């Protein structure tokens, strides 16, 4: 019996024996269930009811160890002794640790694994230092200064936790910061399988043309630039419509902005959508995918758009250029450049040959970065470091068939 412990930033909703998550995290758990005999998931519990975008991941071979809920920094500090104690005990119950960062859960797990002499590898999925740098000093009436200091101090702990350790890092900025030699591997975040890749169908076939973006409605995702660009495009006679999939604290402000710009009837705020069939339908019905973020790791949604044959426009930030190669499988634009976004949308709409070339390149990129491919690459590397671990090298499709996604 080989057990992997997953120590994660993800908040898990627990209702009796039911475990609920969102996004592509369920596929991460499923991939480990394909390779290991059992999985111990250690994460903070979220007491709020699961929303429409959540789905179940409970499984007979998955055990959840809940960390105290810490809605504020003060709550976290007060709960820290209990958090360290639970993480330390959980580390000693597993054969190998996956310390997922950025989050203190992963950092603490890495240090506890070293102390207990348990094999441990890190998975860094975003760069908090880059987010801190992009944050205004005056944000939230001066709290931006404290947040920037917090991000800076956290990254020092994260770098110490990754030093000399096998680390899979997403995003070039995080990789450059953490890289200390052959132990650090630049990887891509993905949440689609081989079966999810779809043969491309014609886009921009009839108006209105649909721009799709999928992300949490938060400032760093910069959805407001899409609203301003949509207004200018419509004024110039371009019949575009915008679909915003996702929820978050900026929703009210974005809706208000769409009204102020006079484009509310051309914008659809979809809200949170469960990962899977329902989300794929939005990709399949759109004409172009845009991710206008100010900072990113390697966003899974870009590969998901490519997997469904959708042309991609994204900002040249974080790990996006490691996935999107300009004029080959997508188009890159500078962050916060409204004119570049508008001209690129017009270019995509008008140039059929370019659009089809980008889609072909995107489809090929998505085939190279499926869950199956990325998981196999990680497993081979893990086995190189710890050859005595008993791991399934080729995922058995029936092993995790009991994972719930309802």
Residue pairs with C-beta under 8 A, 6 or more apart in sequence:
1 37
1 38
2 36
2 37
2 38
2 95
2 96
2 389
2 390
2 391
3 36
3 37
3 38
3 39
3 40
3 93
3 94
3 95
3 96
4 32
4 35
4 36
4 38
4 39
4 40
4 94
4 95
4 96
4 97
4 98
5 39
5 40
5 41
5 42
5 90
5 91
5 93
5 94
5 96
5 97
5 98
5 109
6 28
6 29
6 32
6 39
6 40
6 41
6 42
6 43
6 98
6 100
7 42
7 43
7 87
7 90
7 97
7 98
7 99
7 100
7 105
7 106
7 108
7 109
8 25
8 41
8 42
8 43
8 100
8 103
8 105
8 106
9 43
9 100
9 101
9 102
9 103
9 105
9 106
9 125
10 21
10 25
10 43
10 100
11 43
11 44
11 45
11 46
12 19
12 20
12 21
12 41
12 43
12 44
12 45
12 46
12 64
12 66
13 19
13 20
13 21
13 45
13 46
13 48
13 49
13 50
13 54
14 20
14 45
14 64
14 66
15 49
15 50
17 58
18 56
18 58
19 41
19 56
19 57
19 58
19 62
19 64
20 50
20 54
20 55
20 56
20 57
21 29
21 54
21 55
21 57
22 50
22 51
22 53
22 54
22 55
22 272
22 274
22 275
23 53
23 191
23 275
23 300
24 189
24 190
24 191
24 275
24 300
25 57
26 55
26 57
26 275
26 403
26 405
27 191
27 193
27 275
27 371
29 39
29 41
29 57
29 59
29 62
29 403
30 57
30 400
30 403
31 371
31 375
31 395
31 400
32 39
32 98
33 39
33 59
33 61
33 62
33 399
33 400
33 403
34 375
34 392
34 395
34 396
34 397
34 399
34 400
35 375
35 379
35 391
35 392
35 393
35 395
36 391
36 392
37 61
37 390
38 61
38 62
38 63
39 59
39 61
39 62
39 63
40 63
40 64
40 65
40 90
40 93
40 94
41 62
41 63
41 64
41 65
42 64
42 65
42 67
42 86
42 87
42 90
42 105
42 109
43 64
43 66
43 67
43 105
44 66
44 67
44 68
44 69
44 70
44 105
45 66
45 67
45 68
45 69
46 69
47 69
51 247
51 272
52 271
52 272
52 273
52 274
53 247
53 271
53 272
53 273
53 274
53 275
54 274
55 274
55 275
55 276
55 404
55 405
55 406
56 404
56 405
56 406
57 403
57 404
57 405
58 404
59 400
59 402
59 403
59 404
60 402
65 86
65 90
67 79
67 82
67 83
67 86
67 87
67 105
68 75
68 79
68 82
68 83
69 75
70 76
70 79
70 83
73 150
76 83
76 104
83 104
83 105
83 108
84 108
84 112
87 105
87 108
87 109
87 112
88 112
88 115
88 116
90 109
91 97
91 109
91 112
91 113
91 116
91 118
92 116
92 118
94 118
95 118
95 119
95 389
96 118
96 119
96 120
96 121
96 382
96 386
96 389
97 109
97 110
97 113
97 118
97 119
97 120
97 121
98 120
98 121
98 122
98 123
99 106
99 107
99 109
99 110
99 113
99 120
99 121
99 122
99 123
99 161
100 106
100 122
100 123
100 125
101 107
101 122
101 123
101 124
101 125
101 158
101 161
101 162
102 124
102 125
102 126
102 127
102 128
102 154
102 155
102 158
104 154
104 157
106 122
106 123
106 161
107 154
107 157
107 158
107 161
109 120
110 120
110 122
110 161
110 162
110 165
111 161
113 119
113 120
114 120
119 385
119 386
119 389
120 165
121 165
121 166
121 167
121 168
121 382
121 385
122 161
122 162
122 165
122 166
122 167
122 168
122 169
123 167
123 168
124 158
124 162
124 167
124 168
124 169
124 170
124 171
124 174
124 178
125 170
125 189
125 297
126 170
126 171
126 174
126 296
126 297
126 318
127 171
127 173
127 174
127 177
127 295
127 297
127 318
128 151
128 154
128 155
128 158
129 151
129 152
129 155
129 173
129 174
129 177
130 171
130 173
130 174
130 295
130 317
130 318
131 151
131 220
131 295
132 147
132 148
132 150
132 151
132 152
132 155
133 148
134 220
134 294
134 295
135 144
135 147
135 148
135 151
136 144
137 144
137 145
137 148
138 144
139 147
140 147
155 177
158 178
159 177
159 178
162 169
162 178
162 180
162 184
163 180
164 180
164 183
165 183
166 183
166 185
166 381
166 382
166 385
167 178
167 183
167 184
167 185
168 185
168 187
168 378
168 381
169 175
169 178
169 179
169 184
169 185
169 186
169 187
170 186
170 187
170 188
170 189
170 297
170 298
170 319
171 296
171 297
171 298
171 318
171 319
171 322
172 186
172 318
172 319
172 321
172 322
173 318
173 319
174 297
174 318
174 319
175 184
175 186
175 319
178 184
185 381
186 322
187 298
187 374
187 377
187 378
188 298
188 303
188 319
188 322
188 323
188 369
188 374
189 297
189 298
189 299
189 300
189 303
189 319
190 300
190 303
190 369
190 370
190 371
190 374
191 275
191 300
191 303
191 304
191 371
192 300
192 303
192 304
192 307
192 366
192 370
192 371
193 370
193 371
193 372
194 367
194 370
194 372
196 280
196 304
196 307
196 308
196 370
197 307
197 308
197 363
197 366
197 367
197 370
198 280
198 284
198 307
198 308
198 309
199 309
200 309
200 356
200 359
200 360
200 363
201 284
201 309
203 286
203 287
203 288
203 309
203 310
203 311
203 355
203 359
204 287
204 288
204 348
204 349
204 352
204 355
207 239
208 239
208 240
208 241
208 266
209 238
209 239
209 240
209 241
209 287
209 288
209 349
210 240
210 241
210 242
210 243
210 285
210 286
210 287
210 288
211 226
211 230
211 240
211 241
211 242
211 243
211 286
211 287
211 288
211 289
211 290
211 345
212 243
212 245
212 282
212 283
212 286
212 287
212 288
212 289
212 290
212 305
212 310
213 221
213 223
213 226
213 242
213 243
213 244
213 245
213 246
213 289
213 290
213 291
213 292
214 245
214 246
214 273
214 279
214 282
214 289
214 301
214 304
215 221
215 223
215 245
215 246
215 291
215 293
215 299
215 301
216 246
216 247
216 248
217 223
217 244
217 246
217 247
217 248
217 249
217 250
217 251
217 254
218 248
218 249
218 250
219 250
219 294
220 293
220 294
220 295
221 246
221 250
221 291
221 292
221 293
221 294
222 292
222 293
222 294
222 315
222 335
222 336
223 244
223 250
223 254
223 292
224 250
224 253
224 254
224 257
225 292
225 336
225 338
225 341
226 242
226 244
226 290
226 292
226 341
227 242
227 254
227 257
227 258
227 261
227 263
227 267
228 261
228 338
229 338
229 341
229 342
229 345
230 240
230 242
230 261
230 263
230 266
230 267
231 261
231 262
231 263
232 338
232 342
233 240
233 342
233 345
233 346
234 240
234 263
234 266
238 345
238 346
238 349
240 266
240 345
241 266
241 267
241 268
242 263
242 266
242 267
242 268
243 268
243 270
243 282
243 286
244 254
244 267
244 268
244 269
244 270
245 270
245 271
245 272
245 273
245 279
245 282
246 270
246 271
246 272
246 273
247 271
247 272
251 269
254 269
255 264
255 269
258 264
258 267
270 282
273 279
273 282
276 405
279 304
280 308
283 289
283 304
283 305
283 308
283 310
284 308
286 310
287 310
287 311
287 349
288 310
288 311
288 312
288 313
288 345
288 348
288 349
289 301
289 302
289 305
289 310
289 311
289 312
289 313
290 312
290 313
290 314
290 341
290 345
291 299
291 301
291 302
291 312
291 313
291 314
291 315
291 320
292 314
292 315
292 335
292 341
293 299
293 314
293 315
293 317
293 318
293 320
293 335
294 315
294 317
294 335
294 336
295 317
295 318
296 315
296 317
296 318
296 319
296 320
297 318
297 319
298 318
298 319
298 320
298 322
298 323
299 314
299 319
299 320
302 312
302 314
302 320
302 323
302 324
302 330
303 323
303 365
303 366
303 369
304 366
305 312
305 362
306 312
306 329
306 330
306 362
306 363
306 365
306 366
307 363
307 366
309 359
309 362
309 363
310 359
310 362
311 330
311 331
311 348
311 355
311 358
311 359
311 362
312 324
312 329
312 330
312 331
312 358
312 362
313 330
313 331
313 332
313 333
313 341
313 344
313 345
313 348
314 320
314 324
314 330
314 331
314 332
314 333
315 332
315 333
315 334
315 335
316 326
316 332
316 333
316 334
316 335
317 335
320 332
321 332
323 365
323 369
324 330
324 331
324 332
325 361
326 332
327 354
327 358
328 358
328 361
329 358
329 361
329 362
329 364
329 365
330 358
330 361
330 362
331 344
331 347
331 348
331 358
333 340
333 341
333 344
334 340
347 354
348 354
348 355
348 358
367 373
372 395
375 395
376 393
376 394
376 395
379 391
379 392
379 393
380 393
382 389
382 391
383 389
383 391
383 393
392 399
